[in-house]
Amino acid sequence: MDTIRASFGEVIQPEYSPLIISVALAAFLGIVIFSIFSYNRRSYVNLPPGNLGLPFIGETIQFLGALQSEKPHTFFDERVKKFGKVFKTSLIGDPTVVLCGPAGNRLVLSNEDKLVQSAGPKSFLKLFGEDSVAAKREESHRILRSALGRFLGPHALQNYIGKMNSEMQRHFDDKWKGKDELKVLPLVRGLIFSIATSLFFNINDDRQREQLHGLLDTILVGSMTIPLNIPGTLFRKAIKARAKLDEILFALIESRRRELRSGLNSGNQDLLSSLLTFKDEKGIPLTDKEILDNFSVMLHASYDTTVSPTVLILKLLASNPESYEKVVQEQLGILASKKEGEEVNWKDLKAMPYTWQAIQETLRMYPPAFGMFRRAITDIQFEGYTIPKGWAIVWTTYSTNGREEYFNEPDKFKPSRFEEGKPLDPYTFIPFGAGVRICAGWEFAKTELLLFVHHFVKNFSDCTIIDPNEKISGDPFPPLPTNGQLMKLIPRS
């Protein structure tokens, strides 16, 4: 609960003047009073059962507290047991209806711009940008996805596998090899962020990477807190970090633009060059604000939610020798077909079906995201209840991924459940979302995860988790080993 204490317990610092303190408190009280009146006006519709909690704060503390625990699904499970699969609450400043189960997932994900629209918490939009692909809607959203697809789509990714291979092997050589024991989490964080900065900006300087890494961590922590922009809060710190990040990225934009004009860059060197040279069907380029906001979102999406499955698949494979051996044999078979010094390519990734099943099972057992927010753009009738226009809506992976009714023995690591020819019930397993807002970088994430497992097997013959009972929790998400996942590695001869 450190995040929550920092958000509320350190709001006012001693060095600020009485005037600033008075203004901040007045603003906060004003919000609370306005929220109370707003809540009183919501009783005329047939709302789902539930508890809106305190004005403005709602049940945010309980929600974030659950996400920071070893059992993040408890926030949803407790309310489903009490109220059913449709219930109301209030999260991060918004009255919210939570939909649990495949029917709720289908309603949200198949009705974008019809019944619902993308609308994350105000803190998220403020920090990641209203001109990002996560916030844009309809035609603007389609154009941005097209721009990102030039770099993140399957055809484009084939051109970058060599660079990803080189970055991974260099990282294993420099950071992993020669150590009997090591903490996996900090190393994976460094690796994933290095790949992102290399492929997105062509940044290879470790000092600059560390600066960007620190800023991103501050933004991520602040994005899921109460959006109080007053001194001492994590949200205020995150806003300052975003301003500094924009300053650095804008300098990169200007530098790359000069390179493109002088012919020193071809336009497909990295994501930055790709976005700067993109034009829509009418010949209109992206604005600098659109580029900045989408870099902020892509750094988040390519980093935090990828680190989690990359770390945890090693934990699950090490704890399940039979599955680990199947992955090893699959990867050794691919290595045996290669000449000396030849790396895996796009075709080889298609020959890793069991490895991909193991990754999918990791995503099922430890979803990197609890779900997603939307906003009702009209009154919605669902399961006998009314979801009022303007209310937030949440669909959640926790209502299906770990449920016996959808996955037999859900607490067991069973990659075989994802074998081809074993269709899952629709909308029960959607780690990257679905519909028109399916994650724009899901192919990128899949490629990165498959390559990581390949390079791990290539470099190490076995691994052991030092503490198999280490706590897995989020801060507030994604789920990660709290002590960094210490492992013993045996190098491959």
Secondary structure, DSSP 8 states (H G I E B T S, - for coil): -HHHHHHHHTSS-TTS-HHHHHHHHHHHHHHHHHHHHHHHTTTTS---SB---BTTTBTHHHHHHHHTSS-TTHHHHHHHHHH-SEEEEEETTEEEEEE-SHHHHHHHHT-BTTTEEE---HHHHHHH-TTSTTT--HHHHHHHHHHHHHHHSHHHHTTTHHHHHHHHHHHIIIIITT-SEEEHHHHHHHHHHHHHHHHHH----HHHHHHHHHHHHHHHHHHTS----STTSHHHHHHHHHHHHHHHHHHHHHHHHHHHHHTS--S-SSHHHHHHT-B-TTS-B--HHHHHHHHHHHHHHHHHHHHHHHHHHHHHHHT-HHHHHHHHHHHHHHHHTS-TT----HHHHTT-HHHHHHHHHHHHHS-SS-EEEEEESS-EEETTEEE-TT-EEEEEGGGTTT-TTTSSSTTS--GGGG-TT----TTS--TT--GGGS-TTHHHHHHHHHHHHHHHHHHEEEEEES-TT--EE-SSSS-EETT--EEEEEE--
